[in-house]
Amino acid sequence: MHPLVKIRKATVDDLPAMKEMDRVSPTSSHWTETQFDDLLRQERLVLLACSENSSHTPDTEGTLLGFVVARQIAPEWELENIVVTAAARRKGIGKRLLEAILEAARKTNSEAVFLEVRESNHAARSLYEKSGFTQTGRRKSYYANPLEDAILYRLSSG
């Protein structure tokens, strides 16, 4: 577990770093510039995982380790994207981001949280299954670059 990690809402100033992180991640959804630019104007919850800097001053931010994007379509939530930097993987960052979204869903009394993930993304699939998600289906050839099926997951609140 990464000890000094802060989860916070994203701002427009975070978008360039998020775009770059998405661009270099082999398992990301690879959103377009327009999708990123519209992200904070739409009704989405966008959270970042940042390392707390060693100076501990409130006016400087630490290094971006990952981000998660979700939206509520009452009474459900959809996890749309979760990306963790290569250097921060396998340190609990993805789990912390997922837990933050699940907590937001609980606070709104949601019935379920849905997501889809690349079939080959075994680390993410393991995280989702350990978090209680169950596989509910498949979307053939859903992802591009490379072409790949999406595995659908659902977590019910009850």
C-alpha positions in Angstrom: 0.0 0.0 0.0 1.3 3.4 -0.9 1.4 5.2 2.5 1.1 8.9 1.6 -1.7 9.0 -0.9 -4.4 11.7 -1.1 -7.7 11.1 -3.0 -9.2 14.4 -4.3 -11.5 15.8 -6.9 -9.9 16.6 -10.3 -9.7 20.2 -11.6 -9.1 21.5 -15.1 -5.4 21.9 -14.2 -5.2 18.1 -13.8 -6.4 17.3 -17.3 -3.0 17.5 -19.2 -1.5 14.9 -16.7 -4.6 12.7 -16.9 -4.5 12.8 -20.8 -0.8 11.8 -20.8 -1.4 9.0 -18.2 -4.3 7.7 -20.4 -2.2 7.9 -23.5 0.7 5.7 -22.2 -1.4 3.2 -20.3 -1.7 -0.1 -22.3 -5.0 -1.0 -20.6 -6.7 2.4 -20.6 -9.9 3.3 -22.5 -7.8 5.8 -24.5 -10.3 8.6 -24.5 -10.2 11.4 -27.1 -9.1 15.0 -26.4 -12.7 16.1 -26.6 -13.8 13.5 -24.1 -11.2 14.7 -21.6 -11.9 18.3 -22.2 -15.6 17.8 -21.6 -15.0 15.6 -18.5 -15.3 18.2 -15.8 -18.2 20.0 -17.5 -20.3 16.9 -17.4 -22.0 15.3 -14.4 -19.2 12.9 -13.5 -17.2 12.2 -10.4 -13.5 12.5 -11.3 -11.1 11.6 -8.5 -7.3 11.6 -8.4 -4.8 9.7 -6.3 -1.8 11.9 -5.6 1.3 11.3 -3.6 1.6 13.8 -0.8 4.8 15.7 -1.5 7.6 15.6 1.0 7.4 19.4 1.8 3.9 19.0 3.1 2.9 22.5 2.0 -0.7 22.9 1.1 0.0 25.1 -2.0 1.9 22.3 -3.9 0.4 19.0 -5.2 2.2 15.7 -5.2 2.7 13.4 -8.1 -0.4 12.1 -9.9 -0.6 8.3 -9.4 -3.9 7.5 -10.9 -7.5 8.7 -11.6 -11.0 7.3 -11.8 -14.1 8.6 -13.6 -17.6 7.5 -12.8 -21.1 8.8 -13.3 -24.4 8.3 -11.6 -27.4 7.5 -13.6 -29.8 7.0 -10.7 -30.3 4.6 -9.2 -27.0 3.2 -10.6 -23.4 4.2 -11.1 -21.1 3.4 -14.0 -17.3 3.3 -13.5 -16.1 4.7 -16.8 -12.3 4.7 -16.6 -9.7 3.9 -14.0 -6.0 4.4 -14.8 -2.9 4.0 -12.5 0.6 4.9 -13.5 3.0 2.0 -14.3 5.2 3.0 -11.3 2.2 3.0 -8.9 0.7 -0.3 -9.9 0.4 -3.2 -7.4 0.5 -0.7 -4.5 -3.2 -0.4 -3.7 -3.8 2.8 -5.7 -6.4 1.3 -7.9 -8.1 -0.2 -4.9 -8.2 3.2 -3.1 -9.7 4.8 -6.2 -12.3 2.1 -6.6 -13.2 2.3 -2.9 -13.7 6.1 -3.2 -16.2 5.5 -6.0 -18.0 2.8 -4.2 -18.3 5.0 -1.1 -19.8 7.8 -3.3 -22.3 5.2 -4.6 -23.2 4.1 -1.1 -23.9 7.7 -0.1 -26.4 8.0 -2.9 -28.1 4.8 -2.0 -27.4 3.3 -5.4 -28.7 -0.1 -6.4 -25.6 -1.1 -8.3 -22.3 -0.1 -9.9 -21.5 -1.3 -13.4 -18.2 -1.4 -15.4 -16.6 -3.0 -18.4 -12.9 -3.9 -18.7 -10.6 -5.3 -21.3 -10.6 -9.1 -21.3 -6.8 -9.1 -21.1 -6.7 -6.7 -18.1 -6.3 -9.5 -15.5 -5.1 -7.2 -12.7 -8.2 -5.0 -12.9 -10.5 -8.0 -13.2 -9.0 -9.5 -10.1 -9.4 -6.2 -8.2 -13.1 -6.0 -9.3 -13.8 -9.6 -8.4 -12.1 -9.2 -5.0 -14.2 -6.1 -4.4 -17.4 -8.1 -4.9 -18.2 -7.5 -8.6 -19.6 -10.4 -10.6 -19.2 -10.9 -14.3 -22.5 -10.3 -16.1 -21.6 -10.4 -19.8 -19.3 -9.7 -22.7 -19.2 -7.1 -25.5 -17.5 -8.6 -28.6 -14.7 -6.4 -30.1 -15.7 -3.5 -27.9 -12.2 -2.0 -27.5 -9.9 -0.9 -30.3 -6.1 -0.6 -30.5 -5.9 -3.6 -30.0 -9.3 -5.0 -30.8 -10.6 -6.8 -27.8 -13.7 -7.9 -26.0 -15.0 -6.1 -22.9 -16.0 -8.1 -19.9 -19.0 -6.6 -18.1 -19.2 -6.5 -14.3 -21.9 -5.5 -11.7 -21.8 -4.9 -8.0 -25.2 -4.9 -6.3 -25.7 -2.9 -3.2 -28.0 -5.4 -1.6 
